[in-house]
Amino acid sequence: MKQKLAGNYMMFTAYQFFILLVPLISMPYVARVLGPESNGTYSFLESTVMYFTLAASCGSAVYGQREIAYLDNKADRTRVFTEIFLIRLIMTLISFGIFFFVFGLQERYGSLYLLFSFNILTVIFDISWFYQGMEEFTRVVVQCTLIRLVALVCIFLFVKSPDDLPIYILCQSIPNLVGAFSLWPGVHRKMTKISFKNLQLKKHMLPILLLFLPQISSEIFGMLDKTMIEVLTHQAELNAYYQYSQKIVKIILIGITSLGIVMIPSMSAAFARKAYDEIRKRMEDIFRFAFFLGCPLMFGLLSVADVFIPLFFGDKYLPAIELACFLAPTVILVSCSNVLGVQYLLPSRQQGVFTLSLVLGIIVNIVGNALLVPHFAALGTVYATVAAEFTVTLTQSIAVRKQLPIGKMYRSGAVYLISGAAMAVITYMVGSLIPGRALSFAIRVVIAVITYTIAMILAHDPMFTRMVDIIKTKVLRKGR
């Protein structure tokens, strides 16, 4: 069992790095070839389709993975798989039907929406949740990796100008559908015959809905921003500037948010044992780690944005510099809410509080966008996003204040905030004297790493010491 868990973890970790690598390869090319207007149009259309894709899946993937994991009887597994598959089929057909008549028949974007609709139909055939429930991660990871590689190759081969936006959409949506089909061969070997008379779909609906609420709440954040920018400004290029600044922040956050996925099982097990002292100690360590990693990343973005964005995306995206800098605080805010929400509230079965925090964040986001976008355009959306993420983190902090030493946890981040700020000032001042964007960016990164490392050594930081000890241990083992 330990070997299987270790193998799954290694596979997942490698896949996370691959997910990080693909956008770094494709984004500079797509940003330049499609240009701000086509990229902005893509961003807006994608956000609209995502509403219907979420409605089609309705949280059933997470629920299905969990339910399949509970079962070791082939007959029960077949029954549950069939019930959840039928629910996904029904919800997808309803979602697709509404989408087709509301958006697919539009005169302006109708044809592009129909190309995007393959993403909705993919929900029917995607049974990755079944394999994940069976703990057969290899096939799913291999499939997802191949999909992303095929999509990447197709983009470089067929997308050559802003007029190729339809081709770009197909390069993203068709591989997903093909990949979903690729999971079906051989699935019958894990099934047995079933009588459709014994199926019970109703009993799954409420549990699916309860899992769906926090999922859709968290997903809606990014989608609402893009929708409201288009609705309130009708300037597609603003969506492109916001999209790319947001993507930079999301890439930065991968290393921190991935920790939540790794920690959920062990935190859940600790709650099952009622090991509350252990849980509090873990939460303090995880919170400190979030600041230890999040602060240099946040301040690092501030110190290199002016050279990184034009170097990476091109001069057409210079307005994204300001947006990325104002979005930088969300690195810390999302890191904290990820620790409190995903790593504590969910494993402790406080799903209601978690959902409430997200709903309040959505309300702040909508109101903020409505008030600020007409006056500040895309920058108004950034202000609304920061306010929304602050609301989520504040709500969760208040909710757990009597369960965790929340004040002590936040105070542990002071040394990292001060060190990160000092790092940013030194990095920017020295880096701005270096001619050439590429050289300036490279030197700034080196200076940032050295400065932050020195700060951690001078502060005798326990988290830094622990990280160094872990690296030393692994090096020594390899040496033996």
N, C-alpha and C positions, 0 to 999 in steps of 0.2 A: 504493500500500500504506500509506504514511504517513497519507494522508487517511482511509483506511478504518479504521486503528487509532485515529486521533484521534476519528473519528466514533463508533466503538464505545465508546471511553473516556468521551466526553462523555455518551453515552446511558446508560452504566452509572452514572456519577457522579450524573446527574440522578435515576435510578431509586433510588439509595441514599438521596438526600434525600427522595424520595417515601415510601420505606419508613419513614423516620424520622418523617415528618409524620403518616401514617395512625394509628399508635398514639397519638400525642399528641392527635389529634382524638377517637378512639373510646374510649380508656381511661377518661377521667373520666365519660363517660356510662354506659358498661357497669358501671363500679365502683359507681355510685350506683343504677342501675336494677336490676341483678341482685342486688346485696348480697353480703356476704362468703361466705355459705353456698353460694349458687348458683355464684358465681365459683370458690370452692374445689372444688366438685364438677366443674365444667368443667375446671379445671386438672388434677385427678387423672385424669379420663377421657381427656383429651387426651394425657397422658403415657403412659397404657397403650396407646392406639391407635398412638402414635408407634413403639413397639417393632415392631409388625407392619408399619407403613408402611416402616420402615427395612429390615426383613427382605424385604419385597416388592421394594424397589428394589435392595437388596444391593450398593450401590456402582456399579451398572451405568450410572447417568447420567454420572458422571465418566469412567468407562472408555469409554462410548459416544461422548462428546464428543471424547475424545482420539483414538479410533480413526477416527472419521469425518474428523477434521481431517487425518489422515495420507493420505487417499485423494483422488485427483482423477479417478479412473476411475469412470464411472457404474455399470458392472456390479459392480465391487468394492464400491462404496458401497452399492448395493442389497442385495448379499449380506450385508455386515456389519450393515446396518440391520435386515434380516430376522432374522438370528441373535440380535442383542441384544434385539430386540423380543420374540422368542419366549421368550428367557430371562426377561425381565421378566414376560411373560404367565404362564409356568409358576410362577415364584416368587410372583407376586401371588395366583394361584388357591390355591396351597398355604397361603400366609399368611392369606388371607381365610377359607379353610375352617377352619383351626385357631381363628382369632379368633371365627368365628361359633359354633362348638360350645362354646368355653370361656367366652366372654363374652356373646355375642349372646343366649343362652338364659337368662341370669341373671334372677332375679326382681326384684332391686332396681334395677339399672341397665341391664338388657338392652335396653330400647327406645332408651335414649340411646346405648348402644354401637352399635346398628344405624344410627342417624343419623350417627354418626361414621365408620362403615365406608365411606362414600363416599370418604373420604380414601385408604383403602387401594386401592379400585378405580381411583382416579385414576391410580395408578402405571402401569396398563396403557396408558392412552391418552395419557399425557404424553410427547410426543416433542420437548420443548424441547431436550433434549440433542443431537438431530440437527441442529437449526437452529444451535445454538451451535457445534457442530463445523464447520458450513458457514460460520461467522462471519456469520450473518444474525441479528444481535442485535436488530435493530429490531422484527421481528415478535414475538419472545419478550417483549421489554420492554413493548411496546404491549399485548400480551395480559395480562401480569401486572398492569400498571397498571389496565387496565379491570376485571380480576377484583377487585382491591382496592377500586376505586371502587364497583363494584356491591355488594360485600359491605358496604361502609361505609354506603351508602344504605339497604340492606335492614335493617341493624341499627337505624338511626334510625327507620325506618318501622314495623317490626314488633316490636321488642323493647321492651316497656313495663313489665314487672314481673319479679320473681324467678321467676314461673311460666312465663315465656317462655324458659326455658333451652333446651328443644327447638328453638324457633325460632332462637335464637342459634346453636346448633350447625349447623342447616341453612344459616343465612346465611354461615357460614364454609366449609362443606364442599361445598355444591352449586355455587357459583361456580367453585371449583377444577376440578370435573369438567367443567363446561361449557367452561371455558377450555381444558382439555386437548383436548376435541373440536374446538375452534375452530382448532387447529393443523393438522388433517388435510386440509382442502380445499387442493388444489394440490400436495400432497406427491408425488403420482404423477408430476408433471412432472420431478421430480428422480430418478426411478427408471426402471428398465428391467425387462423380463421376467426371471424367475429360475426356475431348476429347484430344487425343494425337495430333490432327491436330492443336491445338492452342498453342502447346508448342514452346517456343522460347529460345533455348539454347545459341545462339550466343551473346545475349545481356549481358549475365553474364560473358563471358570469360575475357574481359578487366578488370572489377572490381576485379575479382578473381585473375588475374595475378598481379595487383597492390598490393593486400594484400599478395600475395605469396612471392614477392621479399624480403620484410624485414623478413618474417618468415623463408625462406630458408637460408637467409644470416646469421641469428643468430644461426640457427641449425647447419650450416655447420662447424662452428668453432670447435666443439668437434669431429665431424666426420672426418674432414680433418687430425687432429692430429694423430688419431689412424691409419688411412689409410696410411699416409706417414711414420709412424714408421715401419709398416710392410713392405711397399714397399722398403724403404731405408735400413733397417737393417736385415729383415727376421728373427728377434728374437722375438718370440711370448711373452716371459716372460716380455720383455720391455713394451709391451702394457699393461700387467697386472699391473706393477708398476705404470705406468702413469694413467691408468684407476682408480685405487684406490686412488691415491693422488688427482686426479680430483674430484672423488666422495666426498671426505672429504670436499673440497672447496665448492662443490655444496650444500651439506647438510648445511654447515655454512651459505650459502647465502639465504637459503629458507626464513628465517625470514625477510630479507631485501627486496628481490625481490617480496615477497608476498604483500608487501605494495603497489607496483605499481598496482597490480590487483585491490586492494581495492580503490585506489585513482583515477583511470582512469575515472569512471563515474562522480565524483564530479568535477574533473578538466575540463572535457569536458563541463559540465554544466556551469562552471565559464567562460569558453571561449565563450560559447553561449550568456551569459549575458554581455560579454565584460568587465568583472570585473577584469581589468588588475592589479590594485593595490593589490587586494585580491590574485591573482595568484602569483605575485612576493613575497608576504609575505608567502604564502604557500610553494613556492619553497625553500625559505630560511630555513623555518622550516624543510621541508622534507630532504634537503641537510644536515642540522645539525644533524638530526636524523640518517641519513646514516653513518655519521662519528662517532656519539655517539655509535652506535651499531657495526659498521664495524671495527673500530680500535681495540677494545679489542678482537674481534673475530680473526682478522688477527694476532695480536701479541700473542694472546692466543695459536693459532696453532703453532707458532714458538717456544713457550716455553714448549709445551707438546708433540710435534711430535715424539721425540726420544723415549718416553715411550708408547705413545698412539698407534702408528702404529704396533709395534711388539706385544703389548698386545691385540690389536683388531684383527689384521690379521694374526699374527704369524711371526716367525723369517725369514721365506722365503721371506718376503716382506720388509726387512730392506732397500733395495735401494729406496723404496718409501719415506723414511724419507727426503732425500735430495730433491726429486722432490716436495714434499708437502711444504717444507720450501721456495723453490724458487717460487712456485705457490701462496704463501700467499698474495703477493701484489695485485693479481687479485681480492681479496675480496673487497678492496677499489675501484679499477678501475671499476669493474662491478657494485658496488653500485652507483658510480657517474654516469656511463653511463645509468643505469636503471632509475635514477631520471631524467636526462636530456632527454633521449630518450623516454622511455616508458611513463613517467609521464608528459612530457612537449611537445616534438616534435610531438608525435602522437596525443594527444588531440587537439593540435593547428593546426592540418592538415599539418604539415611540414614533410610529409612522405618521400619526396624526399631527404631531408637532412639526415633523419634517415637511409634510405637505403644506401646513399652514404657513411656514416660513417662505416656501416657494410661491404660494398664492399671493402673499403680501408683497413679495418682490415683483411679481407680474403686475400687480395693481400699480405699484410705484413706477414700474417701467412704462406702462401704458399712459398714465397721467403725465409722467415726465416727458415722454415723446410728444404727446399732444400739445404740451405747453412750450417745449423748448425747440423742437425741430423747425417750426415756422420761423423762428428768430435766428437760430444758430445752425440750421441745416444738419449735416451729419454730426457736427460737434455736439449738437443738442442730444442726439441719440447716445453719444458717449457719456454725457453727463447723466442721462437717465439710466444708462447701464450701470455706472458706478454707484448711483444712488440705490438702484435695485439690489445690487450685490451686497451693499452695506446693510440694507434692510434685512436680507436673508441672514447674514452673519450675526447681526444684532439680535434678531428674533431667536435664533438658535442659542446664542450666548445667554440670553435672559432665561430661556427654557431650562438650561442645564446648570444654572448658577448654584443650585442647592445640591447638585449631584456631583459636580466636579469643582476643583479649585481653579475656577475660570480666571480669577484675577491673577493668580500666580502664573498661570499658563500664558497669559498675555504679557505679563512683565518679563517673562523669559525671552521674549522677542526683542526687547529694547536694544540689547547689544548687537543684534543682527541688523536692526534698522539703522543704528548709528554707524556701524561698520560699512553697511551698504551705501549709505549717503556719502560717507567720506570716499569710498571707492569710486562712486559716480563722479564726484567733483574732480578728483585727481585724474581719472580716466578721460573725462571730457576735455579738461584743460590741456593735458599733454597731447591727446589725440587730435585736437583741433589745430595744432601746430604742424601736423604731418600732411604734406601734399598728397593728393591722389586718394580716392575713396577706398580702393582695395587695400592699399598699404595702411591707411589710417585705421580702417576697420580691424585689420589683423593686429596692429600694435595696441589698439584699445582693448581688444580681448585679452591679450597677454598682460597688459598693465592691470586690468580688472582682476584677473585671476591672482596675480602676485600680490596686489594690494589687499584683497579680501583675505588671502591666506595669512599674510603678515598680521592683519587685524585679529584674526582668530587665534594666532599664536600668542600675541600680546595679551589677549583677553583670557588666555588659558581656558578656552571654551571646551566644555566636556563633550559636546556633540562632535566637534572637529577632532578631538583626541580619540574618540571612539571610532570615527571613520578611518583615521590613520592606523589605528591598531588592527582594524579589520583588513585593511589593504596589506599591512605588514604580514599578518597571519597567512593570507592567501598567497603572498609572494614566497614566504618561507615554505609553505606546503608544496608549491610548484618546484621550488629549488630542491626539495628532497626527492 
